Amino acid sequence: MQHSKGESPVLDSSYIYVCSGAEIEDDELMECETEEDTIVVGRAEGKVYAVDGICSHAYAELIDGELEGTCLTCPLHFACFDIRDGSVMEGPAEKPLRVYETIERDGSVWVRYKRG
């Protein structure tokens, strides 16, 4: 997913545009790629969350997994992560996912991403 080069409606310039809020419904995932990282954005229980897009257990793209409620399931070994805080809900993964702050404002979804 490409992000807009336009100005952020939030005060901090470290936020990147992901999508319009209407594009992502409950239990849906979107992928946002930066120059250095892959981020998966999902809506659970009406709120948008963002976590690392690569499983912490073995290399697998979480965009190919499933989001059911707050459980983000890896497509490779079926580890389950809580999309709200990145914690492991079910193994074989042991390491949590990195979590990114999200803002949904004026119909747009933004993720806070600090480069480097």
Secondary structure, 3 states (H helix, E strand, C coil): CCCCCCCCCCCCCCEEEEEEHHHCCECCEEEEECCCCEEEEEEECCEEEEEECECCCCCCEHHHCEEECCEEECCCCCCEEECCCCCEEECCCCCCCCEECEEEECCEEEEECCCC
